[in-house]
Amino acid sequence: MSRTHILEPYTRRVNDTRHLVLKILLFAALISFAMVLGFLVALLPMSYIIVPLLPLIGLFGLALWMAPDIDPELDGTVRKLLLLFLLIMMVYPDYVAFTFPGIGWISFGRMAMGLTFILGMYAIATSSRVRGLIAEIITSVKPIYWSFLLLVILQLLLGVVYAKISARLMFAQIFWYYMFIVSCWVFSQDRSARRLFQIMVIGAAVQSVYGLGEWFMQKPIWTDYIPPFMRIDAELLAGITGYTARAGGAYRVASVYLTSLAFAEAVGLTLPFVVHAVFAARSTWFRISAIFLALFLIINGSLTDARSALIGSVIGVLGILGLWSLRRYFTHQKERDIIAPALLWAMPAIGGLMTVAVMFFPRFNSMVFGGVQHVGSTEAREAQWAIAWDRLATNPLGFGPFQAADIIGYRNGEFLTLDSFYINLLMDYGVIGFVLFMLFFLLAAAVAVRTYILADNEEELIAAPLAVAMLSFLVIKSVLSQTENHYLAYAMAGCIVALNWRQQQRLARAAPAPVDDMVPAPVALPAAHGYGLARTR
């Protein structure tokens, strides 16, 4: 029997000329497409491997879009993976990784982040509850939401316009922007912010131990013990162990980071948490331990021979002390507490004394503005800014993602170098991108201060070190172009938004019941999935 008569009219004729021609053309198109992808993989450098991967990424996104809404309840799993990633990045050198030809580093941190990304995206795609929760949290502070959204759109738009879609841009989407989104979700869960606080304190302790051991050995303590299957590139290893001191200067500690400057920035980000631990300690022994850890961390910062470590240390100590005094002033007014007013009024005096010390004592002046060994760095930064202003005048909208070094063209020997992330922002994303970036983190710091002032539980109090860390991050970025710690800054920003959202939920539940009998009062239901949402009937 002919095929045309089977299940007529549902069976199409498959033996006609038109069908055979289409079949041949489709097969030829697939072969051509595979040949083009193979050519791109062979021709393009690893930094642009994202280009031939775009079809695969598109299919992955299509599969997620088509996934049914089954709510797999992966909240706890994603939370554990994200916290594991943060812990690994704090205590393990990311450059000691599995290496495969043509693939690059596969470190434990990247593996943890990869699992976090895949499971998180799957949960978002298959759970309307998770999507609704994330949307509610991120949009709870509209200025932060819009500055974040516009910054991401601007980066992607300039990447497409200037054809700068690269693997580095893909990693920025995952390690920075996705990090913020998933952090808003994870840190909205009970005890998650406390786990972040513990990771920061543990990370500070481990990094300090590594740093002191490195100082005595005059090289990273693990360089002689890396197994063969994880041996890093010889040229990179030589750079880590060799280029660690200024001209004629002492050895500069880098701890788990590639450079001492990245470790100096990490000191500025972790010290606020250690100082906060001094005030939040529940026992005398824990408080004494926190004090010694803070001093230990400051000493490690000085061993980096980076002014950013000193700046971060000053901001970390005075910032936490100032916020603690401010909150105590508001919470102890009825008791006529004298400690908080004394500390608040002492802040201007402390600032004045520090200014006098910096201006008139050579030692302090050298620590802040740099000595003879810092002259080259200062002059280089001034020269880079002069070039940046000229380039910005020709194109205030930016030149596309990660193009700043090439646009400025400043070399330290044979390598392109930049000494301020603000130059990166202005060159890559123009004035608009710079404003959005600054607005995002400044608003996060302001929201954290407000959350801390209104706090009434242990987790909300963690907003204090988060606020100070945001401020330290922004100040250090003016003298540091490297981005090793950006993932941590975006995770902290997500934690701030989540804590603020949780606080607003708590305040809404504690609000007095409406007096209008026609309006039903809110009924507090048991916590669902750890979020403790209040619903109305």
N, C-alpha and C positions, 0 to 999 in steps of 0.2 A: 504494500500500500504506500502511496506517495505521502511524504511528510506534510504536504499542503492540506491533506484531508484529515490529519490527526488533530483533534480538539479544535477544529475550525470554529471561530476565526482567531483563536489565541496563539496558534503556532505560526510563526513567520516563516516565509520561504528563505532557506539558507543556501540554496544552490544556484542563485541567480548571479548574474555578472556584477550587479551593483554591490551585493553583499561581499563578494570576493574582493572587489577593488577596495572597499572600505576596510576589510580585514587586513589586506596587504599594507594599506596606508597607515593604519593604526600600529601595526607591527613595526613598520619602518620608523614611525614617529617615536616609539618607545626605544628602539635601538639608537636613534639619533640623540634622544634625550640622555640616555645612559652614556653615550660617547662624550657628550658635552660635559656632563657631571664628572666623568673620569678625567677629562682634559683639565677641568678647573681644579680638581683635587691635586693633580700632578703639577699644575702650573702655579697656583696661588700659594703664598706662604701660609704657615700655620695660623698667623694672626687673622687671616681672611678665610679660614676653613668654614666659617659660618655661612658663606655664600652658597656653596653646594649643599649645605645642610638645610637650607631654607625649605625645600620641598618636604623633607622629613619632619621639620618643625611644624609646617603647615598641616601635615597629616596628623601629627600628634594633637595639635589644637583642634582639628576637626573631630577626632575621636573623643576628645574631652567634651566638646560641644554636644555630641550625639549621645553621650553617656546618660543613662537613666538616673532619676533622682531617687537614690536608695538610702541616703544618709548613713554612710558606713561607720560614723562615730569614731573618727581617727584623731580626735582632739588630743587625747593623752599621748598617742604615739608621736604625733608631730611635735608636741611639746617636749617630749624626751629627746627627740632627734635634734631639735633646735638648741636645747640646752647642752647637749653633747657636743654639737658643733662649736658653740661658744667656748666650752671648756677646752676642747682640743686646740682651738686657735690661741687660747691664752697660755697654754703650758707646753705646746709642742711646736718645734720649728717647722713651718709649713714647707720649706724648701727641701727638707729631707723626705723624699717621696719615692714611690715606684716610678721608674722611668722606662718608657717604651719608645722605640724609634718612630718618629713622625707623629707622636701623640703628645709628648710633653709630660709634665708632672701629674701624677695621680696621687695626691696626698690624702691622709686620713681626714683632714678638714674638708677637702673637696668631696670626698666620698660621703661624709656626713651631710654636707650641704646638698649634694645630689639627691640623696634619699629624702631629705626634708622637702626639697622642691617637688619631686615626683609625687610623694604621698600628699603633700599639701595641695598641689594642683588637682590631684584626683579627688580629694575631699571637697575642695571648692566646687569642682565641676559636678559632683554627684550629690551635693547636699545644699538645698535651698536654705536650711537653717544656718549653715556656716556662712554662706554668701550674705544672708541678711544680717548676721551678727557682725561680720567684718565691715559691711557697708555702714551699719549703725555706729560702730566704733570710730571708723575713719572720718565720717562726716560729723561726728560730735563736736569737732572744733573746725568750723568751716574755713577759716583762713589757712590753717595748716593743710587741710585737704586740698584746697585750690592751689596753693603754692606747690605742693607735691605733684599734683596731677599736671599742672602746666609745665613744670620742670621736666617731667618724663616725656610729655608730648613734644616739647621743644627739642629735647635731645634726639628723639627718634626722627622728628621732622628734619632736623639739620643733618642727621646721619643719612637719610634718604636723599635729600637735596644735593649733598656734596659727595654722595656715593661712598660713605665712610662706615658702612655696615661691616663690622669686624667681630672677631671672637672676644676682643676686649670689651666691646659695647655689649655683647651678650652677657658676659660675666658681670658687668655693671648692673644690668637689669635684674640679675639674680641675687648677687651679693649685696647690692645696695637697696634697690627699690622693692624687689620681692621680700627682702629682709624686713623692710619697714612694714609691709602689709601683713606678713605672717607673724611678726612680733606683736602687732596690734591684736591679733587673734590669740596668740599663745599667752601673752601677759595679761589678758583679761580673765584668765583662769586663776583660781585661788592658789596662793603660795608660789606662783610662778615668778613674780617680781622678787620675792625673797630668795628664790633659787638664783636669780641673776645676781643679786647682791652677794650671795655666798661665792658664786663663781668669780666675781670680780676680786673679792678679798683673797680667795685661794690663788687666783692667777697672779695677783700682786706678790704674794709670798713666794710662789714658785719662780716667777721671773726674777725676783730679787736674789734668790739663792743661786740661780743660774748666772746672774750678772756678777755676783761676788766671786763665784768659782771661775768665771771667765777672766776676771781681773787678775786673779792670782796665776792662772795658766797662760794669760796673754793670748788666748784664742778660745773659741767656743768649746765647751767641755766635751762635746760629743764628736768632734771632728775625727778623732782617731778610732772611733768605735762604730762608724756607720757601716752596716752590713753591705756586702758587694752588690746584692740585688737592689739596694736603695742608694747606691753611691751617686751623689749628685755630680753634675758637670764639673770637670776639673778646673775650667776657667772661672766658673762661678765660685767654687770653693776657694780658689786662690784669691779672688776678690774679697770674699768674706773674711778670710784670715789675714790678708795682707793690707788692704786699703782700710785701715781702721783708726788712723791717727792723723791729725793735722800735721802740717810741715813743722818738724821739730817738737811736736807735742807728745803727750802721753797716750797710751792705748785707750781707745774709746769702746766702752762696753755696748754690745748690741743684744744680749740675752737671746731670746728665741726669734729675733727679727733679722732681716737681711742687713739692716743698717742701724747704727746707733741713733740716728734721728728718729726712726720709727719707734724705737724703744723709749726715747725721751718723750715722744707724744703719748705713748702708752702710760708712762708715769703720770702725766697730766690727767689722763682719763680714769685711772684706777685709784689715785690718791684720794679723791673725794669720798670714795666708798670706805676706804680704810679710816679716814678721819671721822666719817659718820659712825663707823663702828665704835669709835672711842666714846661718843655721846650715847649711842644706843646700847652699849654693853649692859648685860644683866648681872654681871658679876665683876668684882674687882680684878680678878685674875685675867678675865677676858679683856677688860679695859686696859690693863697694863700691857698685855700682849699686843693689842691694837696700837698703842702708843709706840712700842718698840718697832712694830712692823711699818708704821708711818715713817719713823726715822730711818729705818732700813731702806725703805723705798726712796726717800729723798737722797740718801747717800748714793744709791744706784743711779739716780738721775744725775747727780754731779759727776759720776764716772763716765757718763756719756759725753761729757764736755760739750753739751749743747745748751744754748741759752733757753731753748724752748722748755727744757726740763725744769729749769729754775722758775720760768714764768708759770708753768703748769703747777708747780709746787706751791707758789705764792697764792695763785687763784684757788687751788684746792683747799688749803688751810684756812685762808681768810674767808673764802666763800661759804664753807660749811659753818665756820664760827659766826659769820654774819647772819646767815639764815637761821641758825639755832637761836641766836639772840633775838632776832625779829619775831620768831614764833613764840618764844618764851615771853616776850613783851606783851603779845596779844593774849596769851593764855593765862598769864599770872597777874593781870592788872588788878583784880580784886584783892589779891594778896599783897599788893604793893611791893612786889619783888624788886630788889635792888640790883640783882645780877644782870638781868637783861638790859635795863637802861644804862648801866655802867658800861657794858660791852658795846652797846650801840653808840653811845657818845664817845667811846674810845676809838671807834673805827676811823673817824677823820684824823684823830691824833696819830694813830698808827700809820695811816697813809701819809701824813705830813712827815713823820720821822723817817719813813722809808724813802720819801722823795729827797729829804736832806741827805740821808746816807748815800743815796745813789749819786747825787750831784757833787758831794764834797769828799767822799771817801773813795779813793782809787779802786780798792778791792771790790766794793759793791758796784761801782760804775762799770768795771770790767765784766762782772758777772751778768749785768743786765744788757749793756750796750756792746760788750765784747772787748777783748784786749787785742794785743798785737796778732795773736793767732787767729782772730776772727775778722781781721781787716779785709782779707780776700773775700770772705763770704759776704760781708756788708757791701763792698764795692760791686761784687757780682750782682747782688740783688738790686742795687740802685741802677746798674746798667740795664738789667732785664726790664725793670719798670719803665725806663726811658724808651726802650724799644717797644714795649707793650702799648704805651700811650700813642705812639706813632702808628702802630698797626691798627689799634682800635679806631683811630680817626678815619682810617680808610674803609673799615667795615665794622660798625658798632653792633651788628647782628650776630657776629661770630663766624668762625671758619669751619665748624663741624666738630664732632666728638674726637677728643684726644689728638688734636693737631697743634696744640700750643707750643710744644717743644720745637717742632719744625718751623712754625711761623716766627717764633722769636729767634731761633737759630743761634742761641748762645752756647758756646762750647767750653767745657772744662777739660782741657787737653783734647782728646779725640772724641769725647762723648758730649752729646747734647744734654743740657741740664737746665732746670728751673728751680727757683728757691721760694716760690710762693704759690699756693694753690689758687689764690685769687687771680693770678695771671692766667692760670689754666682756665678758670671760669670765664674770664673776659675774652680770651682768645677763642675758646671753644663755643661758648653759648652767648657771647656778647653781654651787653648791659642788662638785658632782660633776664638771662639765665643767672647772672651774678645776683641780681636783686631777689629772684625767686629762691635761690639757694640760701642766702642770708636770712630771708624772711622765714623760711621753713624752720631753720634751727633756732633763730631768735624767738619765734613764737613758741617753739617746743620748750625752750628754757623758761619763758614767761609762764606758760601753763604749768610747768613743773613747780615753780615757786608758789603759784596759787594753790596747787594741790597740796603742797607741803604745809602751807599756813592753815589750811582747813582740815588737815589730816587728824584722824582719831584712832588709827590702828597702825600696826607695825609696817604693813606693806605700803600704805600711803606715805609714811615718813621717808621711804626710800626715794621719793621724788626730790629730796634735797640734794643728794649726791648726783642724781641724774641732771638736775638743773646746772649745778656747778661744772659737771663734766661737759655739758653742751657749751657753756661759756669758754671753758678751757680749750675745747676743740676748735671753736671759731677763732680764738686768739692765736693758737699755734698754727692754724692754716695760713695765717698771714706770712709766716716764715718757713713753711714746709709745703712742698708740692706733692710728696709721696702720699699714696692712698691706702697703705696697708691696713690702717685702722678704721677705714670708712664704714666697713661692715658693722663695726661696733657702735659707731655713732648713729647709724640708721636703726639698729636694734634698740638703742637707748631711746631714740625718738618714738619708736613704736610703743615701748614700755610706758613712756610718759603719757601718750594719748590713751592707752588702755587704762592706766591708773586714774586718769582724769575721768574717763567714762565710768569706771567703777565707782568713783567717788560721787559722781552725779546721780548714779543709780541709788546709792546709799542715802544721799540727801533727799532724793525724791521720796524714798520709802519713809524717811523720818519726818517728812512734812506733815503738818496737822491736817486732819480729815476735813473735807469741804463741809461748810455749814448748810449749803443748799440741799434740801431733802430730795430735790428732783435730780441731783447729780449723784450717781453711785460712787461710793468711796472705793479707792483702790484696795484690792485684796492681795496680800503678800502670799504667794504660793511657794512651795518648797523649791530649793535651788534646782535648776535644770542644767545638767551637764556642767555643774560648777560655776554657772554664771550668776545665779541668784537674781533673776529678772523678776520685776513686779508686774503683774498683769491686772487688767481691769475686767470686771464681769459686766 
